[in-house]
Amino acid sequence: MRDVREVTAPLMRFVSLHRDPAVVQALRSAAAATVAYVVALHLSPEAAPLTAPLTALLVVQVTLYSTLTTGIRRVNSVVAGVLVAIAFSLLVGLTWWSLALVIMAALAVGHLVRVHEFVNEVAISAMLVLGVTTVGNTAWARVLETLIGAVVGLGCNLLLAPPVWVGEAGESIEGLARRVRQLMLRMGEEAAGLTPVEHATERLHEARRLDHDIVEVDAALLQAEDSLRLNPRVREGLLRRVVLRTGLDTLEICTVVLRVLARTFTDLAKERDPDSLFAPQTGAAVEQLLSEIADAVVSFSVLVTTDLSQNADAAESRLTAELRQAAATRDKLAQLLLADVQRDASQWQLQGAVLTEVNRILDELDTEHRSHRLLEELDRTSREQRERMPRLTRLRESLRVPTPLRRNGKESEHQSR
């Protein structure tokens, strides 16, 4: 058995690399540059037409959607930069001061030709091409090579579907959920014992730093959403985009509420110093409740990032059971807090706020609440898409085959058999 594993391990690693989106994108870029170079060898009078593969590399996009929506502007920016570089190569060639002039000229031309977000790419293209463009009567050959590279780059994106970045976005969402879980566990442990104000304040800072994690996850999700749009390798791309986006929105709300809860714990620590935040039995209930909610947050992230219906059903069942248990612990905590307030009402506002904040997190994670939110978002997104692209919508409806309604973790979707 060991020999079999040793033989198959390299093969499995090769398969995983073959499916890695970064590897797929690298292969696509290399293929586009190579094809552009081969074509340019036959059509360009230059012995080494390097401008063609260079342009192909600049044109090849990460996603098919960005190619189709911004391809024209990107090609314009590349061509404009190449023309600026050719003009300067004919006049002065590459020197330190001509490099500064070519950057300024390229940026100005970028605004004139209205390439919008690709203004900087005009300057980048000009600088790169200036290094491979020689002075002489071969300048127009560079224009031909640029067009060859642009056409090959666009064609590569259309024929070779770009990679789908959903897996990376899912890992980012799950990673965020696990960081939230770790923070909840630490807050629960400290709530069950003596909590110095310094420790409570540190938990508050950790909760605030989660905002930076959300920004990173949002960037990964935006890339995944673009990779799903108009990609022939993806079925039900709209549903998957909405599931991931609403899932991240829910986690973001949970982190906001967690930050408020950390602030409440900090205020309690200041008010009750040097005593513990809660009575021993109440603190134990708080620790248990935060531990159960932390597990539910991770299960929620697994649910929204799971593709297969069987795994999604298992994730939903686990989440439902964890939320049911957390709700029972919440009711127990409510009784304990009520008894504490009746004995000493000096911090009743803060103790009541703890109960309110955990209720908000439980409500956001509730599967029924998520189902309603998901359906509303699907309707809104579909309506906006129909209004923005009415002709494409009519074409899709005319080609659509009646499909059964499929249930995926209380999320309904139409999927073609």
Secondary structure as the mmCIF struct_conf table of DSSP 4:
data_model
#
loop_
_struct_conf.conf_type_id
_struct_conf.id
_struct_conf.beg_label_comp_id
_struct_conf.beg_label_asym_id
_struct_conf.beg_label_seq_id
_struct_conf.end_label_comp_id
_struct_conf.end_label_asym_id
_struct_conf.end_label_seq_id
HELX_RH_AL_P HELX_RH_AL_P1 ARG A 2 ARG A 19
HELX_RH_AL_P HELX_RH_AL_P2 PRO A 21 LEU A 43
BEND BEND1 PRO A 45 PRO A 45
BEND BEND2 ALA A 47 ALA A 48
TURN_TY1_P TURN_TY1_P1 LEU A 50 LEU A 50
HELX_RH_AL_P HELX_RH_AL_P3 THR A 51 VAL A 59
BEND BEND3 VAL A 62 THR A 63
HELX_RH_AL_P HELX_RH_AL_P4 LEU A 64 LEU A 91
TURN_TY1_P TURN_TY1_P2 VAL A 92 VAL A 92
BEND BEND4 LEU A 94 LEU A 94
HELX_RH_AL_P HELX_RH_AL_P5 TRP A 96 LEU A 112
TURN_TY1_P TURN_TY1_P3 VAL A 113 ARG A 114
HELX_RH_3T_P HELX_RH_3T_P1 HIS A 116 PHE A 118
HELX_RH_AL_P HELX_RH_AL_P6 VAL A 119 VAL A 132
HELX_LH_PP_P HELX_LH_PP_P1 THR A 133 THR A 134
BEND BEND5 VAL A 135 GLY A 136
TURN_TY1_P TURN_TY1_P4 ASN A 137 THR A 138
HELX_RH_AL_P HELX_RH_AL_P7 ALA A 139 LEU A 159
BEND BEND6 LEU A 160 LEU A 160
HELX_LH_PP_P HELX_LH_PP_P2 ALA A 161 VAL A 164
HELX_RH_AL_P HELX_RH_AL_P8 VAL A 166 ALA A 191
TURN_TY1_P TURN_TY1_P5 ALA A 192 ALA A 192
BEND BEND7 GLY A 193 GLY A 193
HELX_RH_AL_P HELX_RH_AL_P9 VAL A 197 LEU A 228
TURN_TY1_P TURN_TY1_P6 ARG A 229 LEU A 230
TURN_TY1_P TURN_TY1_P7 PRO A 232 ARG A 233
BEND BEND8 ARG A 235 GLU A 236
HELX_RH_AL_P HELX_RH_AL_P10 GLY A 237 ARG A 272
TURN_TY1_P TURN_TY1_P8 ASP A 273 PRO A 274
BEND BEND9 ASP A 275 ASP A 275
BEND BEND10 LEU A 277 PHE A 278
HELX_RH_AL_P HELX_RH_AL_P11 PRO A 280 VAL A 304
TURN_TY1_P TURN_TY1_P9 THR A 305 THR A 305
BEND BEND11 LEU A 308 LEU A 308
HELX_RH_AL_P HELX_RH_AL_P12 SER A 309 ARG A 343
TURN_TY1_P TURN_TY1_P10 SER A 346 GLN A 347
HELX_RH_AL_P HELX_RH_AL_P13 TRP A 348 LEU A 365
HELX_RH_AL_P HELX_RH_AL_P14 THR A 367 ARG A 388
HELX_RH_AL_P HELX_RH_AL_P15 PRO A 390 LEU A 399
HELX_LH_PP_P HELX_LH_PP_P3 ARG A 400 PRO A 402
STRN STRN1 LEU A 405 ARG A 407
BEND BEND12 ASN A 408 LYS A 410
STRN STRN2 SER A 412 HIS A 414
#
